[in-house]
């Protein structure tokens, strides 16, 4: 066991626990726990959005994908960035009205409590999928760092995250995100610069990657020479289009980000957090691309028993001093935990709000303790499922983004900007997109030109939302008015 690495990881755990216990003093009501009483300024909003966005999918999934298929994976952060541009447009309207969790939009905009509950259930399922991915990543980090059992790493990191999240709610999520964001940003930038220097610069990296013909893993098909530096890589144009439809709407209307919008103190803050975050994210993705492609040059085929998702920590463990490796592993844990904590808190918040909707007489104290209890229950469920094998991180997580894109993007984005979108349109859009996604996945998967099933579901959801809305009666003014201030009307903060 590397005691330097263990010491750094333990120190990191103690720091985030201390922050969680401090934030317990700030969490006195259910509104504090669920949405920080809509009090986040620019610092907390930005770090909460930025670090929740940057998860194990970003580090493990993206670098694993670049290791296998090369620069063509840069299509993904481009799609995510485009989704965030749409997210700014959503923030400009959505934050005019205060509510706690994203599914409440369906009750406020469409007066559809049943649809709100359906979307809440779909959202919690999607979040659980994401949680499983993040928890798996923490087990990988622990196992690679210390040679200890995967399950041990999952349990330890989950317990730490659960303690500080249950203690301080969304305040603890945001303040730990500040520490976690600084840590993994420094680590990832260092990794990118180090790898370029190790290979000999961008030109040398390009030339070496273009010549690689080995399989990415033992037993896989050989990599065609030149594949790693092509624009499309393993994708077809149809796959690129449906990937766009899968990822971009999912990012734009993702519940983690719309929830952070509601925690922001006003519309301006909700928009600024995007403006600050994305320049940083683009630098980080470029650095991770250098690490992954450089890793393919240094380690042309992954060692036996290792998946391509493990390339980032493997490079550091192989080539770095234990202290630097320890900082890297702490940074990778931070990337996963900064997403896990918000997803734990948010899934519990969504469930709590649904209970409150049907039992409005519950006291605030009861709601606060219910939210904490649900956080624990949902965490245990996700952790148990994590111990069962799942596929590649980035492929498995794509279902989560697709489900959220189907559930939110069409009705939310167009419902915020087009008054004619109504309850029947929103309901038909969600159900139609979900049915197409399930049937396409069951019948064809990605066998038809690489088309992504969830992408088709999102497309159908958007089209059906429009068609059903314009084929039925327009909604009354009271449905859309909170999101469409008239000229001279003071914007709701």
Beta strands, then each sheet from edge to edge (+ up, - down):
end
